Amino acid sequence: MTARTTEGTPLSVHDLNQLLLVSSLVLLVAVAAVRISSRSGLPSLLLYLGIGVAMGQDGIGNLTFNNAQLTQVIGYAALVVILAEGGLGTKWGEIKPALPAAASLALAGVAVSVGVTAAGAHYLVGLEWRQALIIGAVVSSTDAAAVFSVLRRVPLPSRVTGVLEAESGFNDAPVVILVVAFSAAGPVDHWYVLIGEIALELAIGAAIGLAVGCLGAYGLRHVALPASGLYPIAVMAIAVTSYAAGAMAHGSGFLAVYLAAMVLGNAKLPHWPATRGFAEGLGWIAQIGMFVLLGLLVTPHTLLDDIWPAVLIGLVLTIVARPVSVVVSLLPFRMAWQEKALMSWAGLRGAVPIILATIPMVNGVENSERIFNIVFVLVVVYTLIQGPTLPGLAKLLDLGKGTTASDLGIESAPLERLRGHLLSVPVPEGSRLHGVEVNELRLPAGSAVTLVVRDETSFVPLPTTVLRHGDELLVVATEPARDAAEKRLRAVAQGGKLAGWLGVQGAQR
C-alpha cells in the first residue's frame, strides 16, 4: 500500500513509519528540552528553534526546507492553539482592571514602536523605508507563547501580569494588518485608512469572540456530553470556530479566539481541570511544531551578514522603541515607574515575529529573505537576553512579590437527573484547607462534603474531621448552590477558616 505526496512521488508504508519514528523522536527530545529550559531559565522556544536548525540545512539532518507559505499556514494554526490555551488560563479577575492599559499598549504602543524601530532600521542599517517599516511592524508584536510561558513562572503583581498577557493577546491583530499593508504591492494606504481598518477588524473580532465564547459556555453547561473526554475537545473546537468565524467576517481572528477562550476559561465548565490539561498539552505541541518548523526554514550560513544589523535594530527596539511606547501609551494610567520599567523589558518576542516575517517572503517583497534573517537573529539574541534576566529584574525593582500559589483545581461533573453537581476538590501542598475541620468550611445550604479520600482510603467524614494535605473531597451541591460552594472552597483554600472574616471572597478563575 502506498500514498502519494503532493508532487506525485510514491510514499510507502516504510517511509511513513520512518517519518513517524523521526517525528516521535523529535517530540521526545523537545519534551526533554522543556525540563532543561525550566531548570536553566532559558525560554523553551530557543531550544525548539535549535532542534529545527540542527535538523535543517547546514545541520546534522541536512534537510532542505524552504516553503515559506506552508510555514506561514502552519504557524497561523499553531498560534490559534497557543492563543486559545492562553485565553483559557487567563483569570478575568486579574485581567479586567488591566484591559484599558493593555489596549493602549496594543494600539498606541505598537504605532510608536513601529515608527521608532523603522527609523532606526533606515538610518542605522540603511534599509529602504518599506523594508524598515516591515521590520518595525514585525518585531512590534509581543509573542503570546513566550509571554505566557515566562510570566507564569515569575511571581509578579497581578496588574503587571494582566497587562502583559492581555497585550500579547491583543497586539497580534494590528501588527498583522500593518505587515500585510507594508508587504502589499503598490503604495501603502494612508495612516488614517490603516487606523480605520485596524479599528474595524478589532471590533468585529471582539464581537465574534465574545459571542461565540458566551454561546459555547452556555451550551457546555446545559448539555450533558456522553463522555468527560469530549469536554476538552468541545472547548478547543469552540475556540477554533471563533477564529474561523472572525477571519471569514474580515475581523481579527486572533483577537476572537483569545476572547472566546477567555470567556470559556472563566465560565466554570464541567470537568475543567481535564480541559485545562488537554489545552496545555495541545499548546505545547503547537509551540514545539511551530518552532521546529521555523528552525528548519532558516539557512544558518546566510545569517552571518545579518547578525550586526539584527543586533543594532534589536538595540533600538529594546532600549528605545519599547520603553518609549510603554511610557507614551501608559500616560493616562497611574502606574509606578518600576512597573513601567519591567513592562519595557518584558516585551518578549518569539515565534510570532518570525511567522510574520514570512508574509513579505510569500508576497515577493524585495530582500524579503534578508528581512527574515534579521528578524530571526533579533528574536534569538534578545530572547536569550531578556527571558532569563526577567526574574532578576523583577526582584531588583521589588516587584517579585506576587503570589505563587496555584489555583484550586475543582473538578465538576454534572448530575443531570438530580439537578446537581459532584465537585472533586484536592487539597494540594500549600493550601490553607489543611487543618480546617469539615464544619469550619461553612458550605452554603444545598451542599455538603460526602466523602474524603485519604491515603488511598475513602471514608464519610464527621463534622469534626480535620482536612490534610493530599486529601481529596467529594462535595455534592445542588444547581443553585454550586457556584456559592465553589467560591467558598476557593476562599478557604486561600484564606483559611477565617477567610470570610479576613475579607477573602474566593479567587475567580
C-alpha positions in Angstrom: 0.0 0.0 0.0 1.4 3.4 -1.0 0.4 7.0 -0.7 1.5 9.9 -2.8 2.9 13.3 -1.9 1.7 16.5 -3.4 4.4 16.2 -6.1 3.2 12.7 -7.0 6.2 10.8 -5.5 5.1 7.4 -4.0 5.2 7.3 -0.2 5.5 3.7 1.0 4.4 2.4 4.4 8.1 2.0 5.3 8.7 5.7 4.5 5.6 6.6 6.6 7.0 4.5 9.5 10.3 6.3 9.3 8.5 9.7 9.3 6.5 8.7 12.4 9.7 7.5 14.1 11.6 10.7 13.4 8.6 12.8 14.4 8.2 11.0 17.7 11.9 11.2 18.5 11.8 15.0 17.8 8.8 15.3 20.1 10.6 13.3 22.9 13.7 15.5 22.6 11.5 18.6 22.6 9.7 17.4 25.8 13.1 16.8 27.4 14.0 20.3 26.4 11.1 21.6 28.5 12.8 20.3 31.6 16.1 21.8 30.6 14.6 25.2 29.9 12.7 25.2 33.2 15.9 24.5 35.2 18.2 26.8 33.3 15.7 29.7 32.9 16.1 29.7 29.1 12.9 30.2 27.1 12.0 26.8 25.6 11.5 28.4 22.2 15.3 28.7 21.8 15.7 25.0 22.3 13.0 24.1 19.8 14.4 26.5 17.3 17.8 24.8 17.9 16.3 21.4 17.2 14.9 22.7 13.9 18.2 24.3 12.9 20.1 21.1 13.7 17.8 19.1 11.6 17.8 21.5 8.7 20.2 22.7 6.1 23.8 23.1 7.4 22.8 20.9 10.4 23.3 17.2 11.2 20.0 16.4 9.5 20.8 18.3 6.3 17.1 18.6 5.4 16.3 21.3 2.9 13.0 23.1 3.6 12.2 26.5 2.0 8.4 26.6 1.8 7.6 29.9 3.4 3.9 29.7 2.5 3.4 26.3 4.3 5.3 27.6 7.3 3.0 30.6 7.5 -0.1 28.5 7.3 1.1 26.0 10.0 2.4 28.9 12.1 -1.0 30.6 12.0 -2.7 27.4 13.0 -0.3 26.9 15.9 -0.8 30.5 17.0 -4.5 29.9 17.2 -4.0 26.9 19.6 -1.5 28.9 21.7 -3.8 31.9 22.0 -6.7 29.6 22.9 -4.6 27.9 25.6 -3.5 31.3 26.9 -7.1 32.6 27.0 -8.3 29.6 28.9 -5.7 30.2 31.6 -6.4 33.9 31.9 -8.2 34.9 35.1 -10.9 37.5 34.4 -10.4 39.0 37.9 -6.8 39.8 37.1 -7.2 40.9 33.5 -10.3 43.1 33.9 -8.5 46.1 35.6 -5.7 45.7 33.0 -7.8 45.9 29.8 -7.6 49.7 29.2 -3.8 49.7 29.7 -3.4 46.6 27.5 -5.5 48.0 24.7 -3.4 51.2 24.8 -0.2 49.2 24.6 -1.6 47.1 21.7 -2.6 50.2 19.7 -0.7 53.4 20.6 2.3 51.3 21.8 2.5 49.4 18.6 2.3 52.6 16.5 5.2 54.2 18.5 7.3 51.1 18.4 6.9 50.6 14.6 7.9 54.3 13.9 10.9 54.3 16.2 12.2 50.9 15.1 11.7 51.6 11.4 13.6 54.9 11.8 16.5 53.0 13.4 16.5 50.3 10.7 16.5 53.0 8.0 19.1 55.4 9.3 21.4 52.9 11.2 21.3 49.9 8.9 20.4 51.6 5.6 17.3 49.7 4.7 14.7 51.2 2.4 11.7 52.7 4.1 9.3 49.9 3.0 11.7 47.2 4.4 12.3 49.2 7.5 8.6 49.6 8.2 8.0 45.9 7.6 10.7 45.0 10.2 9.4 47.6 12.6 5.9 46.2 12.3 7.0 42.5 12.5 9.0 42.9 15.7 6.5 45.2 17.5 4.3 42.2 18.3 5.0 40.6 21.7 4.7 36.8 21.5 1.8 35.1 23.4 3.7 31.8 23.8 6.8 33.5 25.2 4.9 35.8 27.5 2.6 33.1 28.8 5.5 30.6 29.4 7.8 33.1 31.1 5.5 35.3 33.1 3.6 32.5 34.7 6.8 31.3 36.3 7.6 34.8 37.7 5.7 35.9 40.8 4.7 39.3 39.6 1.8 41.6 40.8 -1.4 40.6 39.1 -1.8 44.0 37.5 1.5 43.8 35.7 0.9 40.2 34.6 -2.6 41.0 33.4 -1.4 43.9 31.3 1.4 42.0 29.6 -0.7 38.9 29.0 -3.6 40.9 27.6 -1.2 42.9 25.4 0.2 39.8 23.9 -3.3 38.6 23.1 -4.4 41.9 21.6 -1.5 43.2 19.6 -1.2 40.4 17.0 -4.2 41.9 15.1 -3.0 45.4 14.4 0.5 44.1 13.7 -0.7 41.6 11.1 -2.7 44.3 9.4 0.4 46.6 9.2 2.7 43.9 7.9 0.2 42.9 5.2 -0.2 46.5 4.2 3.5 47.2 4.1 4.2 44.0 2.1 1.5 44.6 -0.5 2.4 45.7 -4.0 1.8 49.3 -4.8 1.6 52.3 -2.5 0.8 51.9 1.2 -2.6 53.2 2.4 -2.7 56.5 4.3 -2.3 56.2 8.0 -5.9 57.1 8.7 -7.1 54.3 6.4 -4.9 51.8 8.3 -6.2 53.0 11.6 -9.8 52.6 10.4 -9.1 49.1 9.1 -7.4 48.1 12.4 -10.3 49.5 14.5 -12.9 47.7 12.3 -11.2 44.4 12.4 -10.7 44.6 16.1 -14.3 45.4 16.7 -15.5 42.6 14.5 -13.1 40.1 16.1 -14.0 41.1 19.6 -17.8 40.9 19.0 -17.5 37.5 17.4 -15.1 36.1 20.0 -17.3 37.2 22.9 -20.5 35.9 21.2 -19.0 32.5 20.4 -17.5 32.2 23.8 -20.8 33.0 25.6 -22.8 30.7 23.4 -20.3 27.9 23.8 -20.1 28.2 27.6 -23.9 28.2 27.8 -24.2 25.1 25.7 -21.5 23.2 27.6 -23.1 24.0 30.9 -26.6 22.9 29.8 -25.9 19.9 27.5 -24.5 16.7 29.1 -22.0 15.1 26.8 -21.8 11.2 26.9 -18.1 11.2 27.9 -16.0 13.5 30.0 -13.2 13.3 27.4 -15.4 15.2 25.0 -15.5 18.4 27.0 -11.9 19.4 26.3 -12.3 18.6 22.6 -15.5 20.7 22.5 -13.9 23.7 24.3 -11.0 23.7 21.8 -13.4 23.3 18.9 -15.4 26.3 20.0 -12.2 28.4 20.3 -11.0 27.5 16.8 -14.5 28.2 15.5 -14.3 31.7 16.8 -11.1 32.3 14.9 -12.5 30.9 11.7 -15.7 33.0 12.1 -13.8 36.1 12.9 -11.4 35.7 9.9 -14.2 34.9 7.5 -16.1 38.1 8.7 -12.9 40.1 7.8 -12.3 40.7 11.5 -9.4 39.8 13.8 -9.5 36.0 14.2 -6.6 36.1 16.7 -8.5 38.5 19.0 -11.7 36.4 18.5 -10.0 33.2 19.6 -8.3 34.8 22.6 -11.5 36.4 23.9 -13.7 33.3 23.2 -11.2 31.1 25.1 -11.1 33.7 28.0 -14.9 33.6 28.3 -14.8 29.7 28.3 -12.0 29.7 30.8 -13.9 31.8 33.3 -17.3 30.0 32.9 -16.8 27.2 35.4 -17.3 24.5 32.9 -17.8 20.8 33.8 -14.5 18.7 34.0 -12.4 21.9 34.0 -9.1 20.5 35.2 -9.2 17.9 32.5 -10.0 20.6 29.9 -7.2 22.8 31.1 -4.6 19.9 31.0 -5.7 19.0 27.5 -5.4 22.6 26.3 -1.9 22.9 27.9 -0.8 19.7 26.1 -2.1 21.0 22.7 -0.3 24.3 23.4 3.0 22.6 24.0 2.6 20.5 20.8 1.8 23.7 18.8 4.8 25.5 20.2 7.1 22.6 19.5 5.9 22.1 16.0 5.9 25.8 15.1 9.4 26.5 16.5 11.0 23.4 14.9 9.5 24.2 11.6 10.8 27.8 11.8 14.2 26.4 12.6 14.0 24.2 9.5 13.2 27.3 7.4 16.3 29.2 8.3 19.6 28.6 6.5 22.3 29.3 9.1 25.2 30.2 6.7 23.1 33.1 5.3 22.7 34.6 8.7 26.3 35.8 9.1 25.9 39.0 7.1 22.8 40.0 9.0 23.9 39.5 12.6 25.1 43.0 13.3 22.1 44.7 11.5 19.9 42.5 13.7 21.7 43.4 16.9 21.5 47.2 16.0 17.8 47.0 15.3 17.2 45.0 18.4 19.1 47.6 20.5 16.8 50.3 19.1 13.7 48.2 19.7 14.7 47.1 23.3 16.4 50.2 24.6 14.4 52.9 22.8 11.3 51.8 21.0 9.8 49.6 23.6 10.4 51.9 26.6 9.1 54.9 24.7 6.0 53.0 23.6 5.3 51.9 27.2 5.7 55.4 28.6 3.6 57.1 25.9 0.8 54.5 25.9 0.5 54.3 29.7 0.5 58.1 30.3 -3.3 58.1 31.1 -2.8 55.4 33.7 -1.4 55.7 37.2 1.4 53.1 37.3 4.6 53.2 39.2 7.9 53.7 37.3 9.0 50.3 38.5 6.1 48.6 36.8 6.7 50.6 33.5 10.4 49.6 33.6 9.5 45.9 34.0 7.0 46.1 31.2 9.6 47.8 29.0 11.9 44.9 29.5 9.2 42.2 29.3 8.2 42.9 25.7 9.2 39.3 24.8 9.4 38.3 21.2 9.2 34.7 19.9 7.7 32.8 17.1 5.1 35.4 16.1 7.6 37.9 14.6 9.3 35.1 12.7 6.0 33.8 11.3 5.0 37.4 10.3 8.4 37.7 8.6 7.2 35.0 6.1 4.5 37.4 4.8 6.9 39.5 2.7 8.6 36.3 1.5 5.2 35.0 0.3 4.4 38.4 -1.3 7.7 38.6 -3.1 9.0 41.7 -1.4 12.5 42.7 -2.4 15.1 41.5 0.0 12.5 39.5 2.0 15.0 36.8 2.8 17.2 39.4 4.5 14.2 40.7 6.5 13.5 37.1 7.6 17.1 36.6 8.7 17.3 39.9 10.6 14.1 39.1 12.5 15.3 35.5 13.2 18.6 36.7 14.7 17.0 39.5 16.6 14.4 37.2 18.2 17.0 34.6 19.2 19.6 37.1 20.6 17.2 39.2 22.6 15.0 36.4 23.9 18.2 34.8 25.1 19.0 38.1 27.0 15.5 39.1 28.2 13.9 35.9 29.2 16.5 34.7 31.8 17.1 38.2 33.3 13.4 39.0 33.8 13.1 37.3 37.3 16.2 39.2 38.5 14.9 42.5 37.2 11.6 41.9 38.9 13.4 41.3 42.2 15.7 44.3 41.7 12.6 46.5 41.1 10.9 45.0 44.2 8.1 43.6 42.0 8.8 39.9 42.5 6.4 39.5 45.4 3.3 38.3 43.6 1.5 35.2 44.9 2.9 31.9 43.6 0.0 29.8 45.0 -1.7 27.8 42.3 -5.4 28.0 41.7 -7.5 25.3 43.4 -8.4 22.8 40.7 -12.0 21.8 41.3 -13.3 19.1 39.0 -17.1 19.4 38.4 -19.2 16.6 36.9 -22.9 17.4 36.2 -25.6 15.2 37.8 -28.3 15.8 35.2 -31.1 13.8 36.7 -30.5 15.1 40.2 -30.1 18.7 39.0 -26.8 18.9 40.9 -23.1 18.7 40.7 -20.4 16.5 42.1 -17.3 18.5 42.9 -13.9 16.8 43.3 -11.6 19.1 45.4 -8.0 18.2 46.0 -6.0 19.7 49.0 -2.6 20.4 47.5 0.6 21.4 49.3 0.4 25.0 50.4 -3.4 25.0 50.5 -4.9 26.5 53.6 -7.6 23.9 53.6 -5.0 21.9 55.6 -6.0 21.9 59.2 -9.6 23.0 58.6 -12.4 20.9 60.1 -15.3 20.0 57.7 -17.8 22.0 59.7 -15.5 25.0 59.5 -15.8 25.1 55.7 -19.3 26.6 56.3 -20.6 25.5 52.9 -23.8 27.0 51.8 -27.2 25.2 52.2 -27.6 22.6 49.5 -24.0 21.4 49.5 -22.1 19.0 51.7 -18.8 17.1 51.9 -20.0 13.5 51.3 -16.6 11.6 51.1 -12.9 12.1 51.8 -10.2 10.1 50.1 -7.0 9.9 52.1 -4.0 7.6 51.6 -5.9 5.6 49.0 -8.8 5.0 51.6 -12.2 6.7 51.4 -14.5 7.5 54.3 -17.5 9.5 55.2 -16.3 12.5 57.2 -17.6 13.7 60.5 -18.2 17.4 61.1 -15.0 17.4 63.2 -12.9 15.6 60.6 -9.7 17.7 60.0 -8.6 18.0 56.4 -5.0 17.3 55.4 -2.6 17.9 52.5 -3.2 15.2 49.9 -6.8 14.7 50.7 -9.5 14.8 48.0 -13.0 15.8 48.9 -16.2 14.9 47.1 -18.7 17.6 47.5 -22.3 17.3 46.3 -24.1 20.6 45.5 -27.5 21.4 44.1 -27.6 23.6 41.0 -28.4 26.8 42.9 -25.7 26.2 45.5 -22.9 25.1 43.1 -21.3 28.4 42.4 -21.5 29.6 46.1 -20.0 26.3 47.3 -17.1 26.5 44.8 -16.5 30.1 45.7 -16.4 29.3 49.4 -14.0 26.4 48.9 -11.6 28.7 46.9 -11.8 31.3 49.7 -10.9 28.9 52.4 -8.1 27.4 50.2 -6.6 30.9 50.1 -7.5 32.4 53.4 -8.1 29.5 55.8 -11.0 29.0 58.1 -11.3 32.8 58.8 -11.5 33.7 55.1 -14.9 35.4 55.4 -13.7 37.5 58.4 -10.5 38.4 56.6 -12.4 39.6 53.5 -11.2 36.8 51.2 -14.1 36.1 48.9 -12.6 33.4 46.7 -10.5 33.7 43.5 -12.2 33.9 40.2 -10.9 31.6 37.5 
